[in-house]
Amino acid sequence: MILASNRRTTRPAWALALALLVTVGSGRPADAVPDVLQPPSGHKPFLVGHAEGVQTYSCQVTGGGATWVFVGPSATLVGGNGGFLTSHGAGPTWEAKDGSRVVARRVVGVPSPTEAIPWLLLEATSTTAGPEGGDRLVHTTHIQRINTTSGVAPPAAACDASTAGTVTDVPYTADYVFFKATGAGTAG
């Protein structure tokens, strides 16, 4: 889904537009996004995708016993009316239908209000154009993961010496909001 660019738009105005887009994209109202998950000023949302996928965990034996260790995500993101499609994997990495990619690192996270995986603010560490020049994700600077459902590690009791090495996929959903610097790029 694309947000229209308007250099005079104030943060509260685009925040309202974003809330409306997330409501439309996920089919449910957007929860209030905490200030700590907002990118620095000078960045605006340009793409919102709803993800459905899994969070993968492995039962690992440690010096003090056994624990579930996060391996990585695997999900498909779809924009409003199928307007864009991207895959999301470990790194974390997103790849758009046009081949453009963004790799990010976690900046900060907050607990989900629904006991699901945390909400996150991520910062792009690298972006690349697609092999045929696709640039959908090239200008990405930050990504929010919000409105999460499920995806948390299995119960600790399910991981012990007898289940060490077990790998399990836990279904999850989330909304991802992609940001770019104000005035960057014309796509999106």
Secondary structure, 3 states (H helix, E strand, C coil): CECCCCCCCCHHHHHHHHHHHHHHHHCCCCCCCCHHHCCCCCEEEEEEEEEEEEEEEEEEEECCEEEEEEEEEEEEEECHHHCCEEEEECCCEEEECCCCEEEEEEEEEECCCCCCCCEEEEEEEEEECCCCCCCCCCCEEEEEEEEEEECCCCCHHHCCHHHCCCEEEEEEEEEEEEEEECCCCCCC
